[in-house]
Amino acid sequence: MLNSESMINLPALKAIASPVRLKILELLKDPAANFPPQVDGDLLTDGVCADFIRERLGFAPATVSRHLGLLADCGLLVPTRKKGWTFYRRDESAIATLAAGLAAGL
C-alpha cells in the first residue's frame, strides 16, 4: 500500500508521469548512442549538454529546461555545471530505488 511511510518518492513519481520526461530518461539511458560527442563534457561522466537534449526533443529551450529541472529536483537526474553549460545524467541509484518502491508498493 502506498502511504506516507512508503519508500516512494512522490515528486519523482509525478515527474515520470510526463511522456516527455520519460523520453528524456530513455535518451539518457544510453547517451553515447543517442547524442553526438561533446567538446566540454564527457557523455558518461558529466552527462549530456542541455542543448543537445533540447535539439533531440525539438522543443523550446524553456520547455526542456523546465522538464530537466523537474527531473533534477526530484533526484532522477544529476546536473553538472561546466564552462557555463549544464550537463545532465541519470541517477541510476535513485531510479532503481523508485522502481523498487513501486514494485514493493503495488
LINCORDA-V806827 format. One record per residue. N is the residue number from 1. RES is the residue in one small letter. PHI is phi as a letter, one per 20 degrees, with the letter a starting at -180 (999 if undefined). PSI is psi in whole degrees, 0 to 359 (999 if undefined). BURIAL is I if it has 16 or more other C-alpha atoms within 10 Angstrom, else O. Layout:
# LINCORDA-V806827
n=(N & N)
res=(RES & RES)
phi=(PHI & PHI)
psi=(PSI & PSI)
burial=(BURIAL & BURIAL)
This chain:
# LINCORDA-V806827
n=(1 & 2 & 3 & 4 & 5 & 6 & 7 & 8 & 9 & 10 & 11 & 12 & 13 & 14 & 15 & 16 & 17 & 18 & 19 & 20 & 21 & 22 & 23 & 24 & 25 & 26 & 27 & 28 & 29 & 30 & 31 & 32 & 33 & 34 & 35 & 36 & 37 & 38 & 39 & 40 & 41 & 42 & 43 & 44 & 45 & 46 & 47 & 48 & 49 & 50 & 51 & 52 & 53 & 54 & 55 & 56 & 57 & 58 & 59 & 60 & 61 & 62 & 63 & 64 & 65 & 66 & 67 & 68 & 69 & 70 & 71 & 72 & 73 & 74 & 75 & 76 & 77 & 78 & 79 & 80 & 81 & 82 & 83 & 84 & 85 & 86 & 87 & 88 & 89 & 90 & 91 & 92 & 93 & 94 & 95 & 96 & 97 & 98 & 99 & 100 & 101 & 102 & 103 & 104 & 105 & 106)
res=(m & l & n & s & e & s & m & i & n & l & p & a & l & k & a & i & a & s & p & v & r & l & k & i & l & e & l & l & k & d & p & a & a & n & f & p & p & q & v & d & g & d & l & l & t & d & g & v & c & a & d & f & i & r & e & r & l & g & f & a & p & a & t & v & s & r & h & l & g & l & l & a & d & c & g & l & l & v & p & t & r & k & k & g & w & t & f & y & r & r & d & e & s & a & i & a & t & l & a & a & g & l & a & a & g & l)
phi=(999 & e & b & f & e & f & e & f & e & g & f & f & f & f & f & e & f & e & g & f & f & f & f & g & f & f & f & f & f & c & f & f & e & d & c & f & g & d & e & d & a & f & g & e & e & e & o & d & f & g & f & f & f & g & f & f & e & m & d & f & g & f & f & f & g & f & f & f & f & f & f & f & f & e & n & e & c & d & e & c & e & b & l & n & d & d & d & c & c & f & e & f & f & f & f & f & f & f & f & f & f & f & f & f & e & d)
psi=(135 & 119 & 188 & 340 & 355 & 165 & 9 & 130 & 96 & 320 & 324 & 320 & 317 & 322 & 319 & 0 & 348 & 127 & 327 & 316 & 325 & 321 & 318 & 312 & 321 & 314 & 321 & 351 & 327 & 75 & 326 & 329 & 336 & 349 & 153 & 164 & 151 & 152 & 316 & 6 & 145 & 131 & 325 & 316 & 322 & 329 & 189 & 136 & 137 & 326 & 323 & 322 & 315 & 314 & 319 & 322 & 331 & 25 & 167 & 149 & 319 & 323 & 312 & 321 & 318 & 314 & 315 & 319 & 318 & 318 & 324 & 319 & 326 & 0 & 5 & 338 & 149 & 115 & 144 & 125 & 133 & 120 & 41 & 359 & 156 & 129 & 145 & 137 & 157 & 146 & 94 & 326 & 315 & 321 & 318 & 320 & 318 & 315 & 318 & 320 & 321 & 314 & 319 & 326 & 338 & 999)
burial=(O & O & O & O & O & O & I & I & I & O & O & I & O & O & I & I & O & O & O & O & I & O & O & I & I & O & I & I & I & O & I & O & O & O & I & O & O & O & O & O & I & O & I & O & O & I & I & I & I & I & O & I & I & I & O & O & O & O & O & O & O & O & O & I & I & O & I & I & I & I & I & I & O & I & I & I & I & I & I & I & O & O & O & O & O & I & I & I & I & I & I & O & O & I & I & O & O & I & I & O & I & I & O & O & O & O)
